[in-house]
Amino acid sequence: MYEAFFNLKEKPFKTSLDPRFFYLTAQHTEALTNCQYMIQERVGPVYVHGDVGTGKTTIARRLMQQLQEDPKYIVAMVIEPNIKSANAFLRLVMKEFGVKTEKKYEDSLENFGNFLNDKDEAGFIPVLLVDEAHLLRPDMLETVRFLLNFETDSHKRLQIILLGQNELATNIESKKELKSRMYRNALSSLTRDDTEKMIQFRFQIAGGGTHPFTPEAIDAIFRCSLGLPRLVCQLCDMSLLRAYTLQQKKIGADIIKMTSTQLRIDEEEKAMTEKEQKTNNKAKHGTKLNQQNL
């Protein structure tokens, strides 16, 4: 609706997972590079965790897209594994890889092991991506640990990347045997500078020139969104619509504040989010990849 008014070819802040609109901050670039390195070198599994809306799913999609461009990788993605049992989880993974399952858990594991062995001997690298992996129950994490046993003296036969909210880190750290075998990467919210760069990047990808937000508006966007990319996009999208309705080419802090109220991003919600982030930060060791006693 507002595209022509702002000289855009398409909406710049849609929340669909279009890889063209993924702005790589330094921490996202690092997380993506770390995952790529671990997969290419077949060193070991990685888990990426962060608050809601920090870009984990986008990283998973970008990684999958890049891997699928190379025929040596066999990529399977499991999304929101909110299922009842370890057997159901294993059957879901095998289905994504196209491997025949059996009634018994042990028989399915044997089939999957044979599949991994055959692909390894043929020069292929199977990669499992699990998004929303904080939903994995303890018995499913135990299955993940068991899958890591499919290895040679030099490399893992299955490369595993888990991505999820900060509960994922807590769940993995509660399992010492799994924690010691995985590499950790934490994502945090955007800085004020990254917030503006992401806005400008997406606006240009959509066919625009310089974004219409004043410095005060950017400050308000950053403050209201707490630097969470998903909220940044929601605020910007609805603010562009409001500016179009008011026939204003420049968007100031007043429009951002009205839009924030409309989206119910109020002070109480922000205070709760800030409290949650402070709690989650206690479990984080920074954004750099850390080897956990491997």
N, C-alpha and C positions, 0 to 999 in steps of 0.2 A: 504493500500500500504506500509506504513512504519512500520506496526506492527511487522513483523519478525525481521526487522533491530534493533528494540529497545527491542526485547524479550517480546512482548506484545501479549495477547490473543485477544484483541479487542481494538478499539480506545478509549482512556481515556478521550478525551475532546469533544465528540459528544454533541451537544446541545439538543438532544432529552430528554424528561422528564423521563428518567430511574431512578427510586428512589434509585437504588444501588449507583449511583454516586453523590447523594445529600450530600454534606459536611455540617454538622451542625455547624455553628459558635455559639458563645455564644448568639448572638442576635437572630439567627434563632431558636435556642433551646428555648429561652425565649418566642419568638412569638408563636411557636408551642405549648409549654406548657400552655401559657395563653389561647389560643384558646381551647385546650383540657379541661382545668379547667372550663371555662365558659360554655362549652357544657355539661360536666358531671354534673355540679352543677345547670345547667339551670338558670344561674344568669342573663344573658343578652347578647345582640348582641355585636360583636366586629368588628372593621374595622382596617385593616392592610394596611399601605400605605408606598410607597418608590419610589425611582427613577427607571427608566427602567433598568431591568437586575439585580435587587437586590435579586431576589429569591422568589418573591411573589407567582408566579404560582407553583413553586416547593413546597412551603409550602402548598398550596391548595391541590396539588396532594397527598403529604405525609399525610395530615390530612384526606383526603377522604379515602385513602388506610387503614389507621388505624381504622377509624370509621366503615368501611365496614366489618372489622373482627369481630365486635360485632353485633349480630343480633337484638339487641334492638334499634339500630340506623337505621333510614330510611334517606338515604343521597341523595340529589339532587344537581347537580352542573350546574350552568349557566355560560357559557363562552362568553365573549365579547358581552354583552347585548346591542348592537348598534341597537336598534329597535325604532319604531316611537312613541309609546304611552304607557301609563300606563296599558291600557287594554291588549296590546300585551305582555307587560312584565309579567303581572299576568298570562296570558294564557300560556306563556312559562314556568313559574315556576310550574304551575299546571300540565302541560304536563310532566315535569321531575319527578313529584311525582306520575304521573298516575291518576290524578284526572280529572273528567269530567268537561269541561268548558261550559259556556253558552254564548249566544249572548250579554247579558247585563253584564256590569262590576259588578254591585251590586249582580247579581245572581251568578256569578262566585265566588265572595268573600264569599257568603253564603255557596256555595258548599265546598270551601276550608276550611272555618271555621268548618264545620261539619266533614270534613276529619281530621283536627287537633284534634278536640274534641274526635272523635272515637279512634284515635291512642293513645291519652293521656290516655284514660280510659283503653286501652288494654296494657298499660305499654311501649309503643314505644316512641321514641324521634325523631321527624323529624328534620333534619338539612339541611339548605339551604346555599350552598357556591356559592358566586358570584365572579368570577374572572374578571379582567378588569372592576371593578365596577366604575371607574372614568367616564365610558361612560354612566352611569345612568343619565337620565335627571331629572330635578326637580320634575316632576309629578311622575316619577318612585320612586324617593326617598320618596315621600309622600306615595306611596303604601307600601314601606318598613316600614315606620313609622306606617301605619295602621295595617300591619301584626303583629306588636309588641303588638297590643291590644288583640291578642288572648292569654290570660293568665289566670291563676288561682290566688288565693290569695298567693300562695307560689312559683310559677314558670311560665316561659314562655312555651307556648305549641309549639312554633317554635323557634329553635335556628338559628341565622343568623350570618354568617361570610362574610364580604365584604372585598375584596382585590383589590387594584388598585394603580395607580400612585398618586403622591402627590396632584393632583387636587381633588382626592376623599376627602381628609381632608378638603380642602377649601370648597368643595360643602356641606359637612356635617356641617361644622362650620357655614355656612350661614343659616342653618335651626336650630334655637334654640331648638325647640321641639324635633328634632331628635338627635341633639348633646347631649342633656342632658340625653339621654337614652342609649347612646352607649359608649363602652370602646374603647380606642384608643391604637394602637401599631404602632410605626414607625420603618422602616428599613433603614439603611444607607449602604454605600459601605464598602467593606472589608478593614481591615488594611493590612499593608505589611506582617505581620506575618501570618494573616489568609489567605492571598493570597498564600503564599508558602505552608501552611498546606493543603489547598484545592488542590493544584497542586499535592502534594505528595500523598494525599488520593486517588485522581482519578487515578493516575498512578499505584498505588498498586492494586486498584479494577480491573484495566484492565489487571492485571497479571504481572506487572513490579516490579522492585526493587526500588532502589533510582532513583528519577527523574534526567534527564540529564541536567537540567538548572543550569548554574553557578550562584553564588550570584549576580553578576552584571546583569545577564539575568533576575533574579527575580525582581531586582530593576527596570529594564526597563519595564517588564511586568506590575508591579504595577503602574509605572508612566504613561505608555501609556493607560492602561485600567481604570485608576482612581479607581481601586478596584471594578469594576463592574464585577460580576461573569461571565456574558455572554460574555463580551469582553475578559476576562482572558482566557476563553475556546477557543474562536476564535483565539486568538493570539498563544496560546500553540499548537493548532491543526495544524495550518498552518506553525508554526515554526518547528514542528516535520517533516512535509513534506519537508520543505526547507532543513533541516539538512540531511534528507535521500537522497535528490537529490545531496547534496554536499558530501555525505558519511562521515558526521561528527557525532561522537557519543556524543560529548559534545556540548551544545548549549550556545553560548555566547550572550552578549548584541548586537553584530553586527547583528546577525540573527534576533533578536527580532525587531531591528530598521528597517531592510529591510522588515520584515513581516508587521510591523505597517504601513509602507508606502504603501505596497501592499494592505492592508485592508482599506486604506484611513483614518487611525486614525492619522490625521496630527495635527499640533500645533493649527491651527485655530479651528478645531472641538473640541479639548480638552479644549481650552480657553472658547468656548461657553458652553461646558458641565460644566466646573468649575463654570462659572457665573450662570448657571441654578441651580446648586447644592447649591450655596450660597443663592440664592433666596428662594429655597425650604426649606433650613435649618431654615429660619426665622419662618416657619410655624410649625416646629417640636419642640417637647418638650422632646427630647431624645428617646431612644429605649424602655424605660420601659412603661409598661401598665399604663395608667392614667384613672381614673374614672372621667367622665365629669358630675359633679353636679347631680349624680344619687340620 
